[in-house]
């Protein structure tokens, strides 16, 4: 049994490492295509400034979810029933969706203040373009949060390979959309391509989650014992990630 477990761990490590390498390579190809299309200038400065805050927040939330949720979900799957796991899954997903939507609305309302805070020296024309780009980037915030949540479930269920490889869809979709639409949409094509790639990744995750046996329900059960434990475990993880990002 120990040999079998070690072999599973090695295969999971190999899958994640190879997927990460492939995503890095495709990301590099994507950067080459983006640089060839747009070069360096005010529009790309606007894109980087507009995407900095939402994507950083998404990384913080995903890291916190993976640190706090995986142990709780593993306990429920080991000692409880699939029904209890479905309730926990649905509750956290609904809380994540509500929180993500509210936070996205706040970022949209205060997008100008957010951009001035993150890049006070940006020239006025690039700043105005960045303000407009935020609308196209904010959907990526919610998509990344949901994808990170679902990926933590797959990893807890022992599925590592295909969830990791699914991440390659984002740089591929971005590169293809930039090649096809950059002349008509400009830098907006970069934002739309990223969102399309994330949507494709989410579609695959949604189809695969059914095979696990989890059933989504429109409920929020705050009385679930694991919710309190997740909330307690989330704050140290969030604080550590926040310090690292700062």
N, C-alpha and C positions, 0 to 999 in steps of 0.2 A: 504493500500500500504506500509506503514512504517513497519507494522508487517511482511509483506511478504519479504521486503528487509532485515530486521533483521534476519529472518529465513534463507535467502540465505547466508548471511554473516556468520552465525553460522555454517551452513552446510559446507561452504567453509573452514572455520577455522578448523572444525573437520576433514575434508578430508586431509588437508595439515598436520595437527598435527599427525594424525594416519599414514599417508604415511611416514612422517619424522621418526616416531618411528620405523616403519617396516624397513625402509632403514638402520637405525642405528643398528637394531638387525641383519639384514642380513650382514651388514658391519662387525659386531663383529664376526659372524660366519665365514665370509670370512677371517678375520684376524687370527682366530684360525686355519683354514685350511692352510693358507699361512705359519704361524709360525710352524705348524707341518711338513710341507713339506720342508721348507728352513731354519728354525731356524734363528739365528743371525750370521752374518758374513760379509765377504767382498762383496759377491754378493748382499745381501740385502742392504748394505750400498750404493752400486753402483746404485741400483734401486731407493732408496730414493733421492739420489743426482740428478740422471738423470730426475726424474719426478718432482722435486721441482719447477724449473723455469717454464716449460710449463704449469703445472696445476695451478700454482699461477697466471700466466698471464691470463689463461682461466677464473678463478674466478673473476679477476679484470674486464675483458671485459664483462662477463655476468652480474655482478652487475651494471656496468655502463649502459649497454643496458636496463636493467629492470627499472632503475631509470629515464632514459631520454626518452625511446621509448614509454613506456606505456601511459603517458599523451598525447603525440602527436597522437598516434594511436587511442586513445579513442576519441579525438576531431574529427578526420577524420571520424570515424565510426558513431559518433553521428550527426555531422552536414553535412557530405559529402555523397558520394555514395560509393558503393562497388568497382566501377572502380577506384576511387581515392585512396581507401584503398589498392587496388591491386598494383597500381603504387608505393605507398609508401613502401609497403611490398617488392616488387621486387627490388626497388632501394637500400633499406637498406640491403637486403639479398645479393645482388651482391657486394655491397661495403664491407660487412663483409667477403664474400668469397675471394675477391681479397686481402683485407688486411690480412686475416688469412693465405692465401697461401704465400704471400710475407714475412710475419713475420716468418712463419715456415721455409721458405728457409733460411732466415737470421740466425735463431737459429741453423739450421743444419750446415751452413757454419762456424759459430763461436761457435759451440757446445763445443769445448775444452776450449775456453776462458770463456764461460758461466759456465762450471763446475768448473774451477779453481776459478772463482769469488765466487761461492756459497759454495764451499767446498775445500779451499786451502790446508787443512791438510790431505785430503784423500790419502791413500797409492797408489803408482803408478799402481799396478795391478788392484785395484778396480776402479781407475780413468779411465784406459783404457777400462774396461768393461762398465763403465757408458757411455763413449763416444759412444760405439757401441749400447747401449740400447736406446739412444736418438732417433735413427731412428725408433724404434718401438713405442715410446711414442708420438712423434710429431703429428701423426694423431689424437690422443685424443684431442689435443689443438683445432684443427679446428672443430671436432665433438662437443665438449662441447660448443663452441661459437655458432654454428648453433642451437643446441638443446636449449640453454638458450634463444636465440632470438625467436624461435618458441614457447617456453613455455610462454614467456611474451605475445605473441599474444593470446594464449589460455586463459590465466588468464584474459586478457582484455575482452575477449568474454564471461567471466563468467564460464569458464571450469577450475576447480581446482583439482578435484578428480583424474581422470585417468592420467592427465599429471604428477601429483606428484607420483602416484603409479608406473608409467612407469620407474621411476628412480631405482626401485629395480632390474631391469634387469641387471644393471651393476655389482653389487656384486654377483648376482646369476651366471651370465655368467663367471665372473672371477673365482669364486670358482670351478665351474664345469670344466673349462678349466685347472685350476691348478691340479685338481684331475686326469684328463685324460692325460695331456701332460707334467706334471712337470718333469717326469723322462727322457724324451727325449729332452725337450727344456730348462729345468731349469727355471731360473727367467724370461726368455723371455716369458714363458707361462703366467706369471702374466700380462705382458704388452699386449700381444695378447688378452687375455681374457677380459681385460678392453676395448680394442678397439672393440671387438665383441659385448660386452654389449651395448656400445654406439651406434654402428651401428643398433642394434635391436631397441633401443629406438628411433633413428632417423627414422627408417622405419615406426614405429607406428605413430610418429608425422607427417610424410609426408602423410600418408594415411588419417589421421584425418583432416589435414589442408584443404583438398578439400571440406569437409562438411561445412566449414564456408562460402565458396563461393569465397575465394581468388584465383586469377589466377596468376601464376608466369609468368613473362615476362623477357627476357634478355635485360633489359634497366637500365640505370642510369640517372634519372631525377634530376639533382642537382638544378633545378629551382623550385622544389617543395617547397612551403613555410615552410612546417613542417621540412624539412631537416635542415634548418638554426636554427630553434628552438631546434631541437634535439641536434645539435652540441653545441649550447650555454649551454644547460642543462647538457650535458655529461661531460664537463670539471670539474665542482665542484664535481660531483659524482665520477669521476675517481681519482681526487686528494685525496678525502676523503678515498677511498678504498686503494689507494696507500700508504697513511700515515699509515693506519691500518695494512697493510701487512708488511710494513717496521718495 
